[in-house]
Amino acid sequence: MSVHHSAKQKEPRQKPWYKEFWCWFVFAPPILVVPMGLGLVYTAVTNQDPLVIDDHFDTGRATYRNFERELVAYDMGLSARVRVPREGGELSLVLQGKNAEAKPEHLRLTLEPRTGADDVVAELELGADGVYRGQVRAVSNRRYLHLEPLDGRWRIIGELDATQVHGVLEPRTDMIRGLRADLGG
């Protein structure tokens, strides 16, 4: 019996399947990839890109009309200097132009971020000193500025970097040259 007992001890003991290296080498990648794939699907569903616009022709016409408003502002010689308090409060704007018609009683200034839909809109009123003033909430990051009267006859635009509080708004002369060429003028 002792011979038989010693033969059993010399046989290698087999480990359970879950302690084998090759088991984990084969099954670990698929096990890890499934949660990662589900995470990517969740990210794709919750952060969808905006839909492509169906009616490209109407969108193009609307863009063309926007440039026409800048042409009107250019012909009126409009430009503006604005001070935007980043922490919120009173915004001030000085509008310059060739004639008094360019200075309506009320203006709308839209501070549009580069991404997202977190626009800040300020309604500005002309003061006795010729400076437009209005209240604005705190703004952060870089913003595109769009200034127009309430009737929307003209528009001038500008940009405000994340570190700036002062900005300049003017008609886009590069687009105006192209528009004039298209109109034959």
C-alpha positions in Angstrom: 0.0 0.0 0.0 2.8 2.4 0.6 3.9 2.1 -3.0 0.4 3.0 -4.3 0.2 5.9 -1.9 3.5 7.4 -3.0 2.4 7.2 -6.7 -0.6 9.4 -6.0 1.5 12.0 -4.4 3.8 12.3 -7.4 1.0 12.9 -9.9 0.5 16.7 -10.5 -2.5 18.1 -8.7 -4.9 19.7 -11.1 -6.0 23.3 -10.2 -9.6 24.4 -10.5 -10.4 25.9 -13.9 -10.7 29.5 -12.5 -7.1 29.3 -11.2 -5.6 28.5 -14.6 -3.7 31.2 -16.5 -5.0 30.3 -19.9 -8.6 30.5 -18.8 -8.3 34.2 -17.8 -6.0 34.9 -20.8 -8.9 33.8 -23.1 -11.9 35.1 -21.3 -10.7 38.4 -19.7 -10.7 40.6 -22.9 -14.4 39.8 -23.8 -15.4 40.3 -20.2 -13.8 43.7 -20.1 -15.0 44.8 -23.6 -18.7 44.3 -22.8 -18.9 47.0 -20.1 -16.8 49.3 -22.1 -19.0 48.9 -25.2 -22.1 49.5 -23.1 -20.5 52.7 -21.7 -19.8 53.9 -25.3 -23.4 53.2 -26.3 -24.6 55.2 -23.3 -22.3 58.1 -24.2 -23.4 58.0 -27.8 -27.1 58.1 -26.9 -26.9 60.8 -24.3 -24.6 63.1 -26.3 -26.2 63.2 -29.7 -25.1 65.6 -32.3 -27.7 68.0 -33.7 -29.7 66.7 -36.6 -28.7 67.7 -40.2 -31.0 70.4 -41.5 -33.5 69.0 -44.1 -34.2 72.2 -46.0 -30.8 73.5 -47.1 -32.2 76.0 -49.5 -34.3 77.9 -46.9 -31.3 77.8 -44.5 -29.1 79.2 -47.2 -31.6 82.0 -47.9 -31.8 82.9 -44.2 -28.0 83.1 -44.0 -28.0 85.3 -47.1 -30.6 87.6 -45.4 -28.4 87.8 -42.3 -25.6 89.1 -44.5 -27.9 91.6 -46.0 -28.5 93.0 -42.5 -24.8 93.4 -42.1 -24.7 95.2 -45.4 -27.3 97.7 -44.1 -25.1 98.2 -40.9 -22.0 98.6 -43.1 -23.8 101.3 -45.2 -24.8 103.1 -42.0 -21.2 103.0 -40.8 -22.1 101.2 -37.6 -19.7 99.9 -35.0 -19.9 99.5 -31.3 -17.7 99.1 -28.2 -19.1 97.0 -25.4 -18.1 96.3 -21.8 -19.5 93.0 -20.4 -18.9 92.3 -16.7 -18.0 88.6 -16.5 -19.6 88.3 -13.0 -22.8 89.8 -14.2 -24.3 93.3 -13.6 -24.6 96.3 -15.8 -23.5 96.0 -19.4 -22.6 99.2 -21.3 -22.4 99.8 -25.0 -21.4 102.8 -27.2 -22.9 102.7 -30.7 -21.2 104.8 -33.4 -22.6 105.5 -36.9 -23.0 108.0 -39.7 -26.4 109.3 -38.7 -28.8 109.6 -35.8 -31.2 107.0 -37.4 -28.6 104.4 -36.4 -29.4 104.9 -32.7 -32.7 103.4 -31.8 -34.0 103.6 -28.3 -33.6 99.9 -27.6 -31.1 97.2 -28.8 -30.7 93.5 -28.3 -27.3 92.0 -27.6 -27.0 88.3 -27.8 -23.9 86.6 -26.2 -23.7 83.2 -27.9 -21.2 80.6 -26.7 -19.1 78.6 -29.2 -21.0 75.5 -28.3 -24.3 74.6 -26.7 -27.4 76.6 -26.3 -26.6 78.8 -23.3 -27.2 82.2 -25.0 -27.3 85.3 -22.8 -29.6 88.0 -24.2 -29.5 91.6 -22.9 -32.0 94.2 -23.7 -30.2 97.6 -23.9 -31.8 101.0 -23.4 -30.3 104.3 -24.7 -29.4 106.6 -21.9 -29.3 110.4 -21.9 -25.5 110.3 -22.2 -25.7 108.3 -25.4 -24.6 105.0 -23.8 -26.7 101.9 -24.0 -27.1 100.0 -20.7 -28.7 96.8 -19.7 -28.4 94.0 -17.1 -26.6 90.7 -17.9 -26.1 87.6 -15.9 -22.6 86.1 -15.4 -21.0 84.9 -18.6 -18.0 82.6 -18.9 -16.0 81.3 -21.8 -15.6 82.8 -25.2 -18.7 84.4 -26.7 -19.9 85.6 -30.1 -21.7 88.9 -29.9 -24.7 89.8 -32.1 -26.1 93.4 -31.8 -29.3 94.4 -33.5 -32.3 96.7 -33.0 -35.5 95.2 -31.9 -36.9 95.5 -35.5 -33.9 93.5 -36.8 -33.1 95.9 -39.7 -29.4 95.6 -39.3 -26.8 93.5 -37.3 -23.2 93.9 -36.3 -21.2 91.1 -34.7 -18.1 90.7 -32.6 -16.3 88.3 -30.3 -15.4 88.3 -26.7 -12.6 86.1 -25.5 -12.8 84.3 -22.1 -10.4 86.8 -20.5 -11.8 90.0 -22.0 -14.5 92.3 -20.7 -14.3 94.8 -23.6 -15.3 93.9 -27.2 -15.7 95.6 -30.6 -18.7 94.9 -32.9 -18.6 95.6 -36.6 -20.2 94.4 -39.8 -18.2 91.5 -41.3 -16.5 93.2 -44.3 -15.3 89.9 -45.7 -18.9 88.7 -46.1 -20.0 92.2 -47.4 -17.5 92.1 -50.2 -18.8 88.7 -51.3 -22.4 89.8 -51.0 -21.8 92.9 -53.1 -20.1 90.8 -55.7 -23.1 88.5 -55.8 -25.5 91.4 -56.1 -23.3 93.0 -58.8 -22.5 96.1 -56.9 
